[in-house]
Amino acid sequence: MAEKLDPDALSDGSEPLFSFGVIADIQYADLEDGFNYQRSRRRYYRHSLVHLQGAIEDWNKESIMPCCVLQLGDIIDGYNAQYKVSEKSLEVVMNTFKLLKAPVHHTWGNHEFYNFSRDFLTNSKLNSKFLEDRIVQHPETMPSENYYAYHFVPFPKFRFILLDAYDLSVLGIDQSSPKYEQCMKMLREHNPNVELNSPQGLSEPQYVQFNGGFSQEQLNWLNEVLTFSDLNEEKVVIVSHLPIYPEASDSVCLAWNYMDALSIIWSHKCVVCFLAGHTHDGGYSEDSFGVHHVNLEGVIETAPDSQAFGTVHVYPDKMLLKGRGRVPDRVMNYRREQAVCL
């Protein structure tokens, strides 16, 4: 068995440039424990809030305070909608996040859309777009209002991009709208099953209702931002609820058009890491272009005696994920030509 990596031992004794926190799939609900849809894994709906509280306590006590926390989506569980307590449960979780001494960037996952419409989310506390950084001289890097995505700079020469993985989706939008009809047509063309959440028999199993995809408009915007980052020799971290790299994920959990996103990312040299949630099991792979794909283990399926969050320490030549509980430590070296000269 490979020896467990120790990020502290591999940091060469140097201080990181900055750090940030990561947490995924909290899926809080004021309910007794339950199970996933296959009834194969336990879900700890109520205890997920205790895990979040523990994560915040740890982040607040770190010697170098994380500059921000990335919340990778599915902040409350879809069961809240069934019991008509979605807003109440969201308020409970957001009040817990208020204890954190750092800003939180929120991505939106399928459970956000089980509970709320896109219009509601846009006007809610889960819209963290006010934290974006704008490149005034380059209006092409400004995201459209048609999707929820933005970018920000936590430290010079590092840019983070939050993507909207449900830009193409049948969840959370008016069923009489042209976009709903377009997305439903796309889904049914790839998934003939009566139960659209079932991947049974599909050659492209990611085409299920609980996933979504990226519009061409959003992908064009991503390409513009990455072009800017290439020219300015920035390192880029991309954040999405849905993963896009098959080697790091269950194929059923990928974004619908994951290859379109990968093709754009691979046409640039600046991207060093892609962070996602959704799978609950976690996953990791470095692709042939040197992009580290990290799928974070979900809080919702983490037993009370464990944990599921991490802190990423960023250095000029690598990023070190220090995981807690069932999130493993990871050393993510940049390709030689990507190392930052300061």
Salt bridges, closest charged atoms under 4 A:
ASP12 OD2 - LYS318 NZ 3.55
ASP25 OD1 - HIS280 NE2 3.42
ASP30 OD1 - ARG46 NE 2.66
GLU32 OE2 - ARG46 NH1 2.75
ASP33 OD2 - ARG42 NH1 3.87
ASP58 OD2 - ARG324 NE 3.61
GLU62 OE2 - ARG324 NH2 2.69
ASP74 OD2 - HIS241 NE2 3.28
ASP77 OD1 - HIS111 ND1 3.75
GLU91 OE2 - LYS125 NZ 3.30
GLU132 OE2 - ARG134 NE 3.04
GLU140 OE2 - HIS138 ND1 2.90
GLU145 OE2 - LYS129 NZ 3.68
ASP164 OD2 - ARG118 NH1 2.72
ASP167 OD1 - LYS179 NZ 2.76
GLU189 OE2 - LYS185 NZ 2.81
GLU204 OE1 - HIS190 NE2 3.63
ASP230 OD2 - HIS268 ND1 2.74
GLU234 OE1 - ARG159 NE 2.82
ASP281 OD2 - ARG41 NH1 3.37
GLU286 OE2 - ARG335 NE 3.64
ASP287 OD2 - HIS293 NE2 2.82
GLU301 OE1 - ARG41 NE 2.48
GLU301 OE2 - ARG43 NE 3.01
GLU301 OE2 - HIS280 ND1 2.98
ASP317 OD1 - LYS318 NZ 3.32
ASP329 OD2 - LYS322 NZ 3.39
